[in-house]
Amino acid sequence: MSNATYSARTISVEHVTISSANPFENVRTKLSSLAPRIDDGIFVLLRYGESRRALLELEGCPALSIFAQRDHGALLAVAGLQRRSIQYDIGNPLTASKMTRHRLSAGLYAPIRVLLREDADGQVAFEYDRPAFVFGQFASDEVDEVALQLDRDLRALLEEAAS
């Protein structure tokens, strides 16, 4: 007999698409300049109990950084297709901590996943699920407040990168 229990519920999300008239590589490069890769040294500091020093470092970071990226377009080669598509994890550790301190499960969505893709017709766009919707499932005023700011920051970043 198992000690595990399973539960499920349905949530509603708002999916956003931000199109760009610019070439894929231009948008990709601009995103990288606006949201640089997170300095992994911050996590080393935290691992060694240097939370005060890590906080000082994080306070000097941009509003949003790229935590990771995966080349989904390259995966399509196994199907004989060629498309450009990069999935990014974009966020801010301080923002995440402001939510997870109230609802640890919010860590499931922090950082936010964003897809930069070029479709078969050459149309370039960002896609993501709005933070206010995915974090809204936790029914926490504190999490909602942070998620709304994350909505604004993410939209501004991606619109700037797409322009």
PyRosetta script that sets phi, psi and omega in degrees:
from pyrosetta import init, pose_from_sequence

init()
pose = pose_from_sequence("MSNATYSARTISVEHVTISSANPFENVRTKLSSLAPRIDDGIFVLLRYGESRRALLELEGCPALSIFAQRDHGALLAVAGLQRRSIQYDIGNPLTASKMTRHRLSAGLYAPIRVLLREDADGQVAFEYDRPAFVFGQFASDEVDEVALQLDRDLRALLEEAAS")
pose.set_psi(1, 136.0)
pose.set_omega(1, -176.4)
pose.set_phi(2, -88.9)
pose.set_psi(2, 145.3)
pose.set_omega(2, 174.7)
pose.set_phi(3, -92.2)
pose.set_psi(3, -0.2)
pose.set_omega(3, -178.8)
pose.set_phi(4, -86.5)
pose.set_psi(4, 145.3)
pose.set_omega(4, 174.0)
pose.set_phi(5, -122.1)
pose.set_psi(5, 151.6)
pose.set_omega(5, -178.1)
pose.set_phi(6, -121.6)
pose.set_psi(6, 133.5)
pose.set_omega(6, 173.3)
pose.set_phi(7, -140.3)
pose.set_psi(7, 154.3)
pose.set_omega(7, -179.3)
pose.set_phi(8, -146.6)
pose.set_psi(8, 150.8)
pose.set_omega(8, 173.0)
pose.set_phi(9, -149.3)
pose.set_psi(9, 157.9)
pose.set_omega(9, -178.7)
pose.set_phi(10, -97.3)
pose.set_psi(10, 136.2)
pose.set_omega(10, 175.2)
pose.set_phi(11, -121.9)
pose.set_psi(11, 156.8)
pose.set_omega(11, 178.6)
pose.set_phi(12, -101.9)
pose.set_psi(12, 137.6)
pose.set_omega(12, 176.4)
pose.set_phi(13, -127.8)
pose.set_psi(13, 155.0)
pose.set_omega(13, 173.1)
pose.set_phi(14, -108.3)
pose.set_psi(14, 120.5)
pose.set_omega(14, -178.7)
pose.set_phi(15, -94.7)
pose.set_psi(15, 131.2)
pose.set_omega(15, -176.2)
pose.set_phi(16, -112.1)
pose.set_psi(16, 139.2)
pose.set_omega(16, 172.0)
pose.set_phi(17, -126.0)
pose.set_psi(17, 126.2)
pose.set_omega(17, 176.0)
pose.set_phi(18, -116.2)
pose.set_psi(18, 107.4)
pose.set_omega(18, -177.5)
pose.set_phi(19, -84.2)
pose.set_psi(19, 154.8)
pose.set_omega(19, 178.6)
pose.set_phi(20, -133.1)
pose.set_psi(20, 143.2)
pose.set_omega(20, 175.0)
pose.set_phi(21, -89.2)
pose.set_psi(21, -2.7)
pose.set_omega(21, -177.8)
pose.set_phi(22, -89.2)
pose.set_psi(22, 157.4)
pose.set_omega(22, 177.3)
pose.set_phi(23, -63.7)
pose.set_psi(23, 151.3)
pose.set_omega(23, -178.2)
pose.set_phi(24, -50.3)
pose.set_psi(24, -51.7)
pose.set_omega(24, -175.9)
pose.set_phi(25, -63.2)
pose.set_psi(25, -35.3)
pose.set_omega(25, 177.8)
pose.set_phi(26, -64.6)
pose.set_psi(26, -44.3)
pose.set_omega(26, -179.8)
pose.set_phi(27, -66.1)
pose.set_psi(27, -42.5)
pose.set_omega(27, 179.1)
pose.set_phi(28, -61.1)
pose.set_psi(28, -45.9)
pose.set_omega(28, -179.9)
pose.set_phi(29, -64.3)
pose.set_psi(29, -42.1)
pose.set_omega(29, -179.2)
pose.set_phi(30, -65.7)
pose.set_psi(30, -41.4)
pose.set_omega(30, 177.0)
pose.set_phi(31, -58.7)
pose.set_psi(31, -44.7)
pose.set_omega(31, -179.7)
pose.set_phi(32, -62.6)
pose.set_psi(32, -33.0)
pose.set_omega(32, 179.1)
pose.set_phi(33, -76.8)
pose.set_psi(33, -31.7)
pose.set_omega(33, -179.0)
pose.set_phi(34, -81.9)
pose.set_psi(34, -32.1)
pose.set_omega(34, -178.8)
pose.set_phi(35, -129.5)
pose.set_psi(35, 83.4)
pose.set_omega(35, -177.6)
pose.set_phi(36, -66.0)
pose.set_psi(36, 163.5)
pose.set_omega(36, 178.1)
pose.set_phi(37, -63.3)
pose.set_psi(37, 137.3)
pose.set_omega(37, 179.0)
pose.set_phi(38, -63.3)
pose.set_psi(38, 142.2)
pose.set_omega(38, 178.2)
pose.set_phi(39, -78.9)
pose.set_psi(39, 111.2)
pose.set_omega(39, -178.9)
pose.set_phi(40, -64.6)
pose.set_psi(40, -14.6)
pose.set_omega(40, 177.1)
pose.set_phi(41, -60.5)
pose.set_psi(41, -26.7)
pose.set_omega(41, 177.4)
pose.set_phi(42, -60.9)
pose.set_psi(42, -41.9)
pose.set_omega(42, -178.9)
pose.set_phi(43, -71.9)
pose.set_psi(43, -29.0)
pose.set_omega(43, 174.4)
pose.set_phi(44, -66.2)
pose.set_psi(44, -44.0)
pose.set_omega(44, 177.4)
pose.set_phi(45, -57.6)
pose.set_psi(45, -45.2)
pose.set_omega(45, -179.9)
pose.set_phi(46, -64.1)
pose.set_psi(46, -40.4)
pose.set_omega(46, -179.6)
pose.set_phi(47, -61.2)
pose.set_psi(47, -31.5)
pose.set_omega(47, -179.1)
pose.set_phi(48, -98.4)
pose.set_psi(48, 18.0)
pose.set_omega(48, 173.9)
pose.set_phi(49, 77.0)
pose.set_psi(49, 15.3)
pose.set_omega(49, -179.1)
pose.set_phi(50, -92.7)
pose.set_psi(50, 54.6)
pose.set_omega(50, -173.7)
pose.set_phi(51, -66.3)
pose.set_psi(51, -35.8)
pose.set_omega(51, 179.5)
pose.set_phi(52, -64.9)
pose.set_psi(52, -44.3)
pose.set_omega(52, 178.9)
pose.set_phi(53, -65.9)
pose.set_psi(53, -40.6)
pose.set_omega(53, 178.0)
pose.set_phi(54, -62.2)
pose.set_psi(54, -41.6)
pose.set_omega(54, 178.8)
pose.set_phi(55, -60.3)
pose.set_psi(55, -44.2)
pose.set_omega(55, 178.1)
pose.set_phi(56, -60.7)
pose.set_psi(56, -41.4)
pose.set_omega(56, 177.4)
pose.set_phi(57, -64.2)
pose.set_psi(57, -44.9)
pose.set_omega(57, -177.5)
pose.set_phi(58, -65.9)
pose.set_psi(58, -34.3)
pose.set_omega(58, 179.6)
pose.set_phi(59, -65.9)
pose.set_psi(59, -21.5)
pose.set_omega(59, 177.8)
pose.set_phi(60, -91.6)
pose.set_psi(60, -1.5)
pose.set_omega(60, -178.1)
pose.set_phi(61, -82.1)
pose.set_psi(61, 160.2)
pose.set_omega(61, 174.9)
pose.set_phi(62, -64.9)
pose.set_psi(62, 164.6)
pose.set_omega(62, -179.0)
pose.set_phi(63, -56.9)
pose.set_psi(63, -36.5)
pose.set_omega(63, 179.8)
pose.set_phi(64, -136.7)
pose.set_psi(64, 141.9)
pose.set_omega(64, 178.1)
pose.set_phi(65, -132.6)
pose.set_psi(65, 161.3)
pose.set_omega(65, 174.8)
pose.set_phi(66, -90.3)
pose.set_psi(66, 121.2)
pose.set_omega(66, 177.8)
pose.set_phi(67, -86.0)
pose.set_psi(67, -40.3)
pose.set_omega(67, -177.3)
pose.set_phi(68, -159.2)
pose.set_psi(68, 164.3)
pose.set_omega(68, 174.1)
pose.set_phi(69, -148.5)
pose.set_psi(69, 147.8)
pose.set_omega(69, 179.7)
pose.set_phi(70, -131.2)
pose.set_psi(70, 135.1)
pose.set_omega(70, -178.6)
pose.set_phi(71, -88.2)
pose.set_psi(71, 90.0)
pose.set_omega(71, 179.6)
pose.set_phi(72, -71.3)
pose.set_psi(72, -28.6)
pose.set_omega(72, 177.2)
pose.set_phi(73, -61.1)
pose.set_psi(73, -40.8)
pose.set_omega(73, 179.2)
pose.set_phi(74, -61.8)
pose.set_psi(74, -33.7)
pose.set_omega(74, 179.5)
pose.set_phi(75, -62.7)
pose.set_psi(75, -28.0)
pose.set_omega(75, -178.3)
pose.set_phi(76, -68.3)
pose.set_psi(76, -15.0)
pose.set_omega(76, 178.2)
pose.set_phi(77, -60.0)
pose.set_psi(77, -29.0)
pose.set_omega(77, 178.6)
pose.set_phi(78, -66.5)
pose.set_psi(78, -19.6)
pose.set_omega(78, 177.2)
pose.set_phi(79, -102.4)
pose.set_psi(79, 8.3)
pose.set_omega(79, 179.1)
pose.set_phi(80, 76.0)
pose.set_psi(80, 18.8)
pose.set_omega(80, -179.0)
pose.set_phi(81, -109.2)
pose.set_psi(81, 155.6)
pose.set_omega(81, 174.8)
pose.set_phi(82, -126.6)
pose.set_psi(82, 115.1)
pose.set_omega(82, 176.2)
pose.set_phi(83, -144.4)
pose.set_psi(83, 151.6)
pose.set_omega(83, 174.2)
pose.set_phi(84, -100.3)
pose.set_psi(84, 125.3)
pose.set_omega(84, -177.2)
pose.set_phi(85, -161.2)
pose.set_psi(85, 118.8)
pose.set_omega(85, -179.7)
pose.set_phi(86, -120.7)
pose.set_psi(86, 129.1)
pose.set_omega(86, 174.5)
pose.set_phi(87, -98.4)
pose.set_psi(87, 128.2)
pose.set_omega(87, -179.9)
pose.set_phi(88, -113.3)
pose.set_psi(88, 147.4)
pose.set_omega(88, 165.2)
pose.set_phi(89, -104.2)
pose.set_psi(89, 113.9)
pose.set_omega(89, -175.2)
pose.set_phi(90, -121.9)
pose.set_psi(90, 132.1)
pose.set_omega(90, 178.9)
pose.set_phi(91, -177.6)
pose.set_psi(91, -161.1)
pose.set_omega(91, -179.8)
pose.set_phi(92, -148.1)
pose.set_psi(92, 124.9)
pose.set_omega(92, -177.9)
pose.set_phi(93, -57.9)
pose.set_psi(93, -36.4)
pose.set_omega(93, 178.9)
pose.set_phi(94, -67.0)
pose.set_psi(94, -40.7)
pose.set_omega(94, 177.1)
pose.set_phi(95, -61.3)
pose.set_psi(95, -45.3)
pose.set_omega(95, 179.6)
pose.set_phi(96, -60.5)
pose.set_psi(96, -42.1)
pose.set_omega(96, -177.8)
pose.set_phi(97, -67.8)
pose.set_psi(97, -29.2)
pose.set_omega(97, 177.7)
pose.set_phi(98, -67.7)
pose.set_psi(98, -23.9)
pose.set_omega(98, 177.1)
pose.set_phi(99, -93.1)
pose.set_psi(99, -46.5)
pose.set_omega(99, -174.2)
pose.set_phi(100, -68.9)
pose.set_psi(100, -20.8)
pose.set_omega(100, 176.1)
pose.set_phi(101, -68.0)
pose.set_psi(101, -22.7)
pose.set_omega(101, 178.2)
pose.set_phi(102, -97.7)
pose.set_psi(102, -36.3)
pose.set_omega(102, 178.3)
pose.set_phi(103, -142.9)
pose.set_psi(103, 100.1)
pose.set_omega(103, -176.7)
pose.set_phi(104, -56.4)
pose.set_psi(104, -31.6)
pose.set_omega(104, 179.6)
pose.set_phi(105, -64.0)
pose.set_psi(105, -16.7)
pose.set_omega(105, 176.7)
pose.set_phi(106, -62.0)
pose.set_psi(106, -20.1)
pose.set_omega(106, 177.1)
pose.set_phi(107, -61.5)
pose.set_psi(107, -17.5)
pose.set_omega(107, 176.7)
pose.set_phi(108, -62.6)
pose.set_psi(108, -28.1)
pose.set_omega(108, -174.5)
pose.set_phi(109, -114.5)
pose.set_psi(109, 5.7)
pose.set_omega(109, 179.4)
pose.set_phi(110, -117.3)
pose.set_psi(110, 119.4)
pose.set_omega(110, 5.2)
pose.set_phi(111, -76.7)
pose.set_psi(111, 168.3)
pose.set_omega(111, -178.7)
pose.set_phi(112, -80.8)
pose.set_psi(112, 141.0)
pose.set_omega(112, 174.7)
pose.set_phi(113, -88.2)
pose.set_psi(113, 131.7)
pose.set_omega(113, 179.2)
pose.set_phi(114, -130.2)
pose.set_psi(114, 135.4)
pose.set_omega(114, 177.6)
pose.set_phi(115, -110.2)
pose.set_psi(115, 126.2)
pose.set_omega(115, 169.1)
pose.set_phi(116, -103.2)
pose.set_psi(116, 122.1)
pose.set_omega(116, -175.8)
pose.set_phi(117, -140.0)
pose.set_psi(117, 156.2)
pose.set_omega(117, 174.0)
pose.set_phi(118, -121.9)
pose.set_psi(118, 119.1)
pose.set_omega(118, -177.3)
pose.set_phi(119, -80.5)
pose.set_psi(119, 179.5)
pose.set_omega(119, -176.0)
pose.set_phi(120, -59.9)
pose.set_psi(120, -25.7)
pose.set_omega(120, 179.5)
pose.set_phi(121, -89.9)
pose.set_psi(121, 3.4)
pose.set_omega(121, 179.4)
pose.set_phi(122, 86.5)
pose.set_psi(122, 4.0)
pose.set_omega(122, 178.7)
pose.set_phi(123, -73.5)
pose.set_psi(123, 127.9)
pose.set_omega(123, -179.1)
pose.set_phi(124, -102.1)
pose.set_psi(124, 137.1)
pose.set_omega(124, 179.9)
pose.set_phi(125, -157.7)
pose.set_psi(125, 154.0)
pose.set_omega(125, 167.6)
pose.set_phi(126, -96.8)
pose.set_psi(126, 146.7)
pose.set_omega(126, 173.3)
pose.set_phi(127, -136.6)
pose.set_psi(127, 143.1)
pose.set_omega(127, 175.9)
pose.set_phi(128, -164.9)
pose.set_psi(128, 164.7)
pose.set_omega(128, 174.1)
pose.set_phi(129, -97.5)
pose.set_psi(129, 130.0)
pose.set_omega(129, -175.2)
pose.set_phi(130, -58.6)
pose.set_psi(130, 127.5)
pose.set_omega(130, 179.4)
pose.set_phi(131, -53.7)
pose.set_psi(131, -39.8)
pose.set_omega(131, -178.4)
pose.set_phi(132, -58.8)
pose.set_psi(132, -29.9)
pose.set_omega(132, -180.0)
pose.set_phi(133, -81.5)
pose.set_psi(133, -47.7)
pose.set_omega(133, -177.5)
pose.set_phi(134, -68.5)
pose.set_psi(134, -36.7)
pose.set_omega(134, 178.1)
pose.set_phi(135, -80.9)
pose.set_psi(135, -19.0)
pose.set_omega(135, 179.7)
pose.set_phi(136, -61.5)
pose.set_psi(136, -22.8)
pose.set_omega(136, -179.8)
pose.set_phi(137, -63.8)
pose.set_psi(137, -16.8)
pose.set_omega(137, -176.1)
pose.set_phi(138, -86.6)
pose.set_psi(138, -2.7)
pose.set_omega(138, 174.1)
pose.set_phi(139, 47.9)
pose.set_psi(139, 52.5)
pose.set_omega(139, -179.8)
pose.set_phi(140, -130.8)
pose.set_psi(140, 122.5)
pose.set_omega(140, 178.3)
pose.set_phi(141, -59.2)
pose.set_psi(141, -38.9)
pose.set_omega(141, -179.5)
pose.set_phi(142, -65.7)
pose.set_psi(142, -43.2)
pose.set_omega(142, 178.4)
pose.set_phi(143, -67.6)
pose.set_psi(143, -42.4)
pose.set_omega(143, -179.5)
pose.set_phi(144, -59.6)
pose.set_psi(144, -42.2)
pose.set_omega(144, -179.4)
pose.set_phi(145, -61.1)
pose.set_psi(145, -44.6)
pose.set_omega(145, 179.5)
pose.set_phi(146, -68.1)
pose.set_psi(146, -40.9)
pose.set_omega(146, -179.1)
pose.set_phi(147, -63.6)
pose.set_psi(147, -36.5)
pose.set_omega(147, 177.6)
pose.set_phi(148, -64.7)
pose.set_psi(148, -39.4)
pose.set_omega(148, 176.1)
pose.set_phi(149, -67.3)
pose.set_psi(149, -38.9)
pose.set_omega(149, 176.7)
pose.set_phi(150, -61.7)
pose.set_psi(150, -40.0)
pose.set_omega(150, 174.5)
pose.set_phi(151, -53.3)
pose.set_psi(151, -51.0)
pose.set_omega(151, -177.4)
pose.set_phi(152, -64.3)
pose.set_psi(152, -44.8)
pose.set_omega(152, -178.3)
pose.set_phi(153, -64.5)
pose.set_psi(153, -43.8)
pose.set_omega(153, -178.4)
pose.set_phi(154, -66.5)
pose.set_psi(154, -45.2)
pose.set_omega(154, 179.3)
pose.set_phi(155, -60.8)
pose.set_psi(155, -45.5)
pose.set_omega(155, 179.6)
pose.set_phi(156, -61.0)
pose.set_psi(156, -43.7)
pose.set_omega(156, 179.1)
pose.set_phi(157, -60.3)
pose.set_psi(157, -49.9)
pose.set_omega(157, -175.0)
pose.set_phi(158, -70.8)
pose.set_psi(158, -35.6)
pose.set_omega(158, 176.0)
pose.set_phi(159, -65.7)
pose.set_psi(159, -38.7)
pose.set_omega(159, 177.4)
pose.set_phi(160, -65.2)
pose.set_psi(160, -44.3)
pose.set_omega(160, 178.9)
pose.set_phi(161, -64.5)
pose.set_psi(161, -33.1)
pose.set_omega(161, -178.6)
pose.set_phi(162, -78.8)
pose.set_psi(162, -20.7)
pose.set_omega(162, -174.8)
pose.set_phi(163, -80.3)
pose.dump_pdb("model.pdb")
